[in-house]
């Protein structure tokens, strides 16, 4: 509909349409559910994984924690575009008519443009975004960017190039965008300019990223685009740009593309970096060949050789060649016994030795690690694993004595684990008991405390009564939180309230307009800037919850609780705990859980870990939505449930995501006879691995299963989901302490 035609619509006609459209909209959602939209909308593709519902762990060894064994960085790719508002076209038509007739505010118009975009009506979306641009308000720079995207889809690169050139000009609208969005606009604009044959402008535009404070992944992407465009246009210096892309972020897709282009032209480059790029890309044979060639050529110093041998060990683990991994990790230590990778090599060598049922040798590795690298990120876990391994090697007295020592020196969560393992070894292996407190006294919110309170029933069939455990409501009043904070000596006095910050106020506008991912970025920055001001974080949490940004509210509550000793966290008001353990989308989740006989609180425990209740969360494994289902699994679920016309983007809808997740979890519970840990590990790491761990379980009970899990990611996942489930039952059922059904 053109502006001219739309403006002929009179006030009476618009009022009549309003009644019909709002009635249609009201029939699509229950009270309390807030419609959600797709992510930042920049990319419409998500890499696809192959195992499990949520992508699964990538394999044993260092891969599960980001290559070195240290915590991995989670990436969230742009999410697929989708009409996630399951409403009739009449609402879209009405929105467009009102906006074009000048009868709506910019936020309403912007939201209408988002709906038009998600319905693949790009010309209409561009027209509506342009109306927002004309308003010159807070949304205008975002609308300028989105309009350029729509023109690219509707009219082609030449028309879009003109739009992007105006967006990115000096002093132009892009400079009012948040830094991360600005950088994406630059990259997209450069591609549009290149496609329009304006290579020189494209390269100049890409140089703007140099002045922005962006992530290494974003910077590597910009460097790669400069290299690619320069090479295609015959501009000298592309080789250096490609090498810079590799070295800036070896784990990025840009680095992989740069390496391929450099190889095509046989350009010299840092070979050790190139081997790591191949490793991070899971080009396992290629990476192995590259590392081995470097060692064969004797082109490395001792530190570099230690690094090369470490990654050969990790690659051997990927191939389940455990003997080869032990040898390679040993060679890494031989080359550089005090090098940067020595603590990594010691730790993972110990882990492989455990898997080969050589506990005495594993203990020796762990002890050397702790002795040589007491400040290593692995030291605390190595101490715990050594103590447990001793118990399994019939050295019970030494084992329980070590576990008791750990409870006196380690972090609360590790102390809780040590206390729980002490009880397991005493009960199952007749180890001499030591004098120490139970796990709950160190960290009652930990998985160890949940296991301690629940016994072996965790791996027995989930009691039928668990499916009937429905959450009770918790008052949303913040008064108890304020009183509790004051009792802890906290003060509200601040010069600038967080809710009055310009970026925070803009975030609410963006959330209402259909840009929740951009809003999340602004709010997360504000959150961490105020992490020492709990009253302000409570303000932010409640406001975020009211805007359906449950993950932001959850993170704000977690920051507050993180400043409280774990042994005291259950003393926090239930109103605060409910922010950290929310139950959004309850009607959808309850219906899905009831349909497939899954405990709804277990489904919430899973979603909290998978997506933190962000409906458009994505992962580097290609998982998407509240329950993080990957495409092949989603396709199979849709087929099983007889869902016609299903598309991957449908998982942005809570109703569909909860139903698919509950179905798949229910299938795994049935497959593994109600064994919760096996079902969850199948959900995360694949059913085949879950069965393998059952067969490899060295002793009965939940701890025996957990001990057998050799994917670090999956083991951590099981611990977190178990702890979540116990907390949900404590909070919403009123159990005496966090515990699992038993």
N, C-alpha and C positions, 0 to 999 in steps of 0.2 A: 504494500500500500504506500503510495507516495505521500509526501508532506501535503501537497495540494489537496488530495482526496481526503486525507485524514482530518485536515482542518475544517472540512465541511461538516464533520460529525458534531452535532450540537450537544449542549449540556444535558438535555433530557435524554438523548440517546445514550450518552455516556453513563448517565445514572442508571438507566435500565440495564445496560451491559454489566455494570458493577454488581448488581444483585445476582445476575446469572453467574458471572465469573467467580465471585466470592463463594457462592454456594457450591460450585464445582470444586473450588480449591479446598473448602472446608471438609469435603467428603473424602479427601485423600490422606489426611493425617489425624492422629489422635492428639488430644490436648497434651501439651508438654513436649511433643516432638518438634524439633526445629528443622526445617528443610535444609539440606546440605547441598553444596555444589562441588564441582571438581576442584582439583588442586590449582597450582599457579597457572595452568593452562598453556605453558610455554611449549611443552613437548606432548605429543599425543601418542607416544609409544612407550611401552614399558618392557624391559628385557624379560624374557620368560625363563622360569626355572624348570626343573624336571622332577624333583622329588618332594614328597610330602604335600600337605595342604599349604604350608607357608614357605615353601622353597626348600626347606631342609638344611641341615648342616652340610658343609661341603666335603667333609671327610675327617679322618683322624689327624691329630697333630696340630702344628701351628696355624694351619689354614683357618681354623675356627675362630681364631682371635686376631686376625689381621696380618698374618705372615710371620711376625716375630714372636707370637705368643702373647703379646701385649694386647690390651683391649682394642677391638676393632672399631673403626669409624663407620657408623651406619649411614648410608646414603639413601636419600629419598628422591627418586627420579620424578619428573613431572608425570602427573597422572592422566589417564585417558580422558578426553572430552566426552561428556555424556549428559543427556537430559535426565538428571537425577531427580527432578521434581516430577513425580508420576501424576501429572495432571493433564486435563484436556487441552487441546490447542487453543480453545477459546480464551484461556487465561493469557497465553502468549499474545493472541490477537488483541485482547483488551489492553494489555500492558503497552503494546506498541502504539495503539490508537491514542491512549491517554498521553503517553510520552510525546508522540508526534504532535498532538494537539496543544501541547504546552501546559497540560493539566496535571503534571506530576513533578515532584522534586527530583533533583539529579540522582539521588540514591535509588529511587523507584525506577527511573529511566535506565540507570546502569544495570540494575537487576534484570530488567526486561531485555537488555542487550545480551546479558549472560545467557538468559533462557533461549534467546534467538540463536546465539552461537551454538549452544548445546543441542539445539534442534537442527543444526547444519543449515540455518538460514542466514548465511554470512552477509549478504547484501543488507538485509534488514538490520542485522547486528551492527554493521558498520555505520548505518544511518543513525541508529540509536546512540551508539558511542559518540558519534559526532555531536549529537544534541548535548551530551554531557560535557564535551569539550567546550561547546559554546557557553556553558554555564560558568566557566572559569573558576570553579570551586575546587575543593580538595581532591575530588575525583578526576578532575580534568586531565592531569598528566597520565594517569592510568588509562583513561578512556582514549587518549591520543595513541598510546601504545597498542591497546586492544583494537582500535580502529585500523591501525596499520596491519595487524595480523589478519583481520577480517578481509581487508582489501587484497592481501596476498592470496588468500584462499578463494576469493570471489573473482578477482580481476587479473591476477598474475603478478609476477615480480616487478615489472616495469612500473606499474601503478603504485605498488607497495614501496618501491625504492624511493619514490618522491615523498611518500608519507614518512618513511623512516629518516630520510635526510632532514626533514623539518623537525622531527622528534629529537634527533641527535645533534642538531646544530648547537654551536656555542651559545649558552644562555637559554637553550630550548627546554621544552617540557621534561625531557629525560632527567635533567639535573634536579628535578623535584621528586624523582622516584627514589624509593629506598635503594641502597647500594646494590643489593643482590639483584633486584629487578632491573635496575639501570644496566648492570653488566649483561644480563640476558638480552635486554633490548639492543645493546650494542652488537652482540654476536648475531642476533637475528637480522638486525639492520644491515650488517656487513654482508651477510649471505644474500639478502634481497638486492643490495646494490651490485654485488658481483653478478647475480643472475641477470640483472639489467644491463650488464656490460660496463658498469662503472667501477672498475677494479681499483683505480687510484683512490676514489672516495672510500671504498670499502676498507682499504688498508689504513687510511687516516682515521676512520671511525674506530677501528679495532685498537689503535694506539691509545684510545681513551681509557681502556681498562687498566693501563699502567698506573694511572693516577687514583684508582679506586682501591679501597681496602676490601679485597675479595678473598675467597678461599683459594687454596692451591689448585683445586679442581677447575674452578672458573678461570683462573689465570692460565692454566695449561690449555684449556679449551680455546681461549682467545689466541694464544700463541700458535696453536695448531691451525686455526683458521687463517691466521696471517701467513703461515708457512704454505698452506695449501693454495691460497689465492695467489701468493707470490710465485710459487712454482708454476701454476697454470698460466700466469701472465708473463712468465719469463723475467720476473724481477729478481735481481741478485740478492743473496743473503737468506734465501728460504731455508737452506740447510741449517744455519745457526738457530733459526726460529724453531725448526723441528726438534733439534737437540734440546733447546730450552724447554719445549713442551714435555719432552721425556723426563728431563731432570727435575722439572718443577713439581710434577705429580706422576710418578711412575705407575701408580695404580689406576690412572684414568684411561678412559676410552681414547682420549686425545693422544696419550702417550703411545698406545698401541697403534693407532693410525700413523703417527709420526714415524715409529719404528719401521712399519711396513714400507712407507715411502722412501725412507733412507736406505733400506735394504734394496729396494727396486733400483735405486741409482748407485748402489754400492758406495755410499758416502761413509767415511769413517765417523765413528761416534764412540762414546764411553761404553765399552763392552760390558762392564759389570752392571751398569744401569740398564742396558738393553736386556741382559739376562733376567734382571728383576722385573722388568716390564713384562717379559714373557711369563714369568712365574705368576705375577698378579693376574695375568689374563687367562690363567689355567691352560696355557699352551705347554703342557708338561714336558713332552718329548723335546720340544724346541728349547725350553728353558734348561733342561738337563744337558742337552748338547752344548749350549752356550757356556754354562758353568764348567763343564768338563773340558771344553776347548781352552778356556782361560787357564785352568790348572795345568793342562798338558803343555801349553805354551810357556808356562812359568812366567806369565805376565803380571802376576799379582805379588804384592808384599804379604807379609805374614797376616796382618789384620784382614786384608782383602781375601786371602785364602781361607781364613777362618769363616768369613761371611759366605764365600762360595760353597764351602763344605757344609755349612749349616743348611743352606737352601737345597743342596743335594739331599741332605737328610730328610728335609720336609717333603721333597718330591718323592723320595722313596716311601715315606709314610703314605702319601697320596696313593701310591701304587700298592699299598699293603705289603711292601717288602720291608718287614720290620728288622730283619737281620741287616739288610743293607742300610737302613736308617741308623741303627746303632753304630755301625762302622763309620758312616759319614759324620755323625755327630762327634764320634771319637776323633776323627781326623780334624774336625773343626777345632776341638780343644787342643789337639796336638800342634796345630799351626799357630794358634793364638790363645794360649791358656788364660790370659788375662784380658783378652780383647772384648770388643763391644758385644760380641755374640756368644761369649763363653757361658754366661748364666742361662741364656736361652738354650744352648746346646746341652748343658748339664740337666736342665729341667726336662726337656723333651726326651733326652736319652733315658732319664729315670722313668718317664711315663711309658716309653716303649718297653723297657725292661719289666715293668709291672704287667703290661699286656702279655708278655711272653712268660709270665708266671715265674719271674726271677726276682722275688721281693728283696732278698739280701743284697743283690747287686743294685737294685733301685734305691735302697736305703743309702748305700755308699755314695751314689750320685747326688742324692738330695742333701746328705750331710756335707759333702764337698761344696755344694752350691751355697748352703747357709754359712759355712765357714769362710769361703772365699768372697762371697757377695752378700753380706748381711743386709744391705740396703736394696737388694734386687726386688723387683715387683713380684718375683716368684718365691721369695724366701719364706714367707708365711705359709703359703700353700705347700711348699716343699717340706717344711717341718711337719705339717699335719699328715701329709701323705707318707712320710717316713715312719711316723708313729703308727699309723694304721697298718702299713706294710709289715712292720715288726710283729704286730699282733697276729696277722695272717700267716706269719712265718713261725708261729709257736714261741715267740719271745714275748710272752704276755706281760711279764713283770716290767720289762723295759718299756714296752708299748704304753701301758697305763701310766707309768711314771712320766713319760714324755707328754702324754696327753694332759696330765694334770699340770705340767709346767706350761704348756701352751695356754691353758685357761688363765694363767696368771700374767701372761705377757702379750697375748695376741689381741687383735681387734675383737669387738664383741661378737660379730658373726662367726669368726673363726673359733673363738672360745666356745661358742654354742655348739659348733660342729664337733670340736674336740670332746666336749662333755658328752655329747650324744654317742660318738664313736666309742668312748670309754664304756658306756652302758652296753652297747652292741657287743663289744669284744668280751666283756665280763659275762654276758648272758649266753653267747654262742660258743665262745672258745675257752671258757673258764679262766680268763685272765685274772690275775690278782687285782682286786679293786683298789683304787686310790681314793683319797679323801677329797672330793670335789663336789661342787654344787651342780644341780641339774641344768640342762641347756636353757630352760626358760629363764633362769636367773641372769643369764648373760644377754640374751636377745630373744624375747618371747615372740617376736615377729618373724623369726627365721624359719627356714624349712626344717632345720634340725629340731627346733622346739615343736613344730607341727608333727614331725615324725615321732618325737618322744611322747607326745600326747595321744598318739593314734595307734601305735603298734603295727604289727604285720598286716592288719586289715587293709592297709593302704593298697596292697597288691592283690588282695582278694577281691571278689566281686563287689562293686560299690553297692551298699545296701539300697534296697528298693525305696526306702524312706527318703533317701537323698534327693530323688526326683521330685519329692513333694515339699522340699525345703524352699519356700518362697520368701523373698526378703521383706522384712518389716520396714515401714517408713521411718526415717530419722528427721527430726525437725531441722529446718534450714537456718534457724536463728544463729546469728554470729555472736550474740552476747556471751555465751559460755566460752567462746574462743578468746574474746577480749579479756574476760575475767582471768582466764588461765594464763594468758600471756603476761598480764599485769602481775599475777602472782609469781611469775618467774623473773620479775624485775625488768621486763621489756617496757620500752617507752615509745609512744606514738610521735613525739615531737620531731617533725621534719620541716624543712623550709619549703619544699615543693611536693605536694601530694602526688602520688603516682598516677592517679586517675586524671590529673590535670596536665600531665605531660602531653605535648602536641602529638607525639608518635602514638601514644596510647589512645587519645581521642580519635586520631585518624584510623587506628585499628578497628574501632567499633564501627565506624562508617564503612570501612572495607568489608567487614564481616557481613553487615547488613546488605551490602551491594553485591555480594556473591564472590568475594575475593578472600575466603577464609585463610588460605595458605599464606598470602602476603600479610594478613593480619597476625597470623601466628608468629611470623618472623619478627615483626615489630614488638609484639608482646613478650616474646622470649628474650629479646635484648633488654627490654625494660625489667623483666623479672630478675635476670642475673645481675643487673646493675643495682638492684635493691635487695639482694639476697640477705643483707644484714638488717633489714627493716621488716620484721614479721607482720606488723599491723598493716603496712602497705601491701604486703603480699596477700594478706587475707582480702583486702579490698579488691586486688587484682583477680584473685581466685573467684570470688563471687561474681564479679562483673563478667569474667570469661565464661563461667558456667551459664550465666544468663544469656550469653550470646552463642551458646552451644559449642564453645571451644573447650571441651571437657579436658583435653590433653593439657592445655595451658593451666587450667585450674588444678589439675592433678600435679603438675610439675611445681606450681607455686606451693601447694600443700606439702609436697615432698621436701622442698627446700626448708620449710619451717620445721618439719619433723626431723630432718637431717641434722638439725642443730641441737636436738634433744638426745641424751644418751639412750641407746636402744632399750635398756632395761626399764626406762621410764616412759616409753612411747605409748603404751597402752593406757597411761594416765591422762593422755591428751583427750580433750572433749570429743565425743563421738561425732559432733558436727564437723570438726576438723578432719577426723579420720574418714568421714564420708566424702570429703572433697578429694582425699587421696585415693579412696576406693569407691568411686561413684558407680551408680547403676543407671546410666542413660539408656535411652531407647528400650525402656523396660517392656513395653507392650510387644515390640518386635522380638526381643530376646526371649521373653517368657513363652510366646507362642511357638517359637522355633524349638526351644528346649522341650516343651511339652509334646510337640509333634514327634520328636525323635527320642524321647525318653532320656534326655541328658539333664543332669542337675543344672539349673539355670545359674547357680552361683559358681559352678565349675566353668561354665561358658563365660561368665564375667571374668573369672580369674585368667582364662586364656586370652580374652580380648584385651585385658589390661596389659598383658605382656606383649601381645602381638602388635597392637596399634595405639595403645593408650587412649582408645576411643576417638581417634581421628578417622572419620569415615573414608577419607581419601588418602590414607597413609599408603605409601609404597615402599618396597625394599629393593636392594640391589639384586636379590634373587628373583625379582619379577612378581612378588606377592603384592596383593592389593586389597584394600578395604579393611573393615573392622576385624575380620577374622583371618586376614592375610592369606587368601587363597591364590594359588598360581593358576595360570591359564589352563594347562592340561587337566589339572584336577578340577577346576571349575567347569570345564567342558564335560568331563565325565559325570560330575554331580548333576549338571543340568540334564544330561541324557538319562541318568537314573531317576530323576524326579519328574521327567516328562515336561520340562520347561521349554516351551516353544520360543524360538527366536532369541535365545539367550545370547548376550554379548558380554565380554569381559568387563566392559565399563559399567554394567549393571551392578557390579559389586560395590559401587559407591553408595548404593542405597542400603541403609541399615536393615531394612526388612529382608532383602535378598542376602546380604552378607551374613547376617546372623543365622538365617535358615541354612545356607550352604555350609557354614562352619559347624553348626549343630549337627547337621546330617553327617558330615565327614567324621566328626568326633564320635558320633554315635556308632558309625560303622566300625571305627577302630576299637571302641569299647566292646562291641559284639565280637570282633575278631579275636580280641585278647581276653575274653571271658571276664570282662569288667575290671581288668587290671588297669588302674588309672595311670600309673607311670608308663606302662608299655603303650597304652593308647596315646598318651601325650607325646611320647617319643616317636611314635609312628606319625603323628600329625606334623611334628617338626622335622624329623630326620628320615621318614619313610618307613613303611611297614616292614620291608625286608630287614632293615637295620634293627628295628624294634624286636623282631623275632630272633635275630642273631644275638642280641644282648640277653635275651631270655635264656638262650642256650648256653651262653658264656657265663651266666651268673655264678659266682664262686660260692655263694652261700645264700640261704633263703632270706626273704624279707625285702623291704624296700631299699635298704642300704646295700644289699647284695646286688640288686638290679642297678642301682645308681653307680655302684663301683664298676660294673661291667661296661657302662656307656663310655665309649672311647672317642666320641665327638664332644669336644669341649663346649661347643655351642649348645648341643642338645642337653648335655648334663646341666649346664647353667639354666637352660630353659626349664627343665624339670624342677630344679630347685626354686626358681622364681614363681612358676605357676602353682606349685604346691604351697608355697608361703602365701601367695595371693588368695588361694582357695580357703586356707585356714583363716586368714584375716576377714574375708567376706563372711564366712560362717560366724565368726566371733562378733562381727559388727552388726550384721543384719538378722542373725538368729538369736543372738544373746547367749552364745555358749560361754562357759566359764572362762575359757582360754582359747586362743587360736588352735584349732584342731581340724583334722580331716574326718570324713564319715567313717565310723568304725562301730 
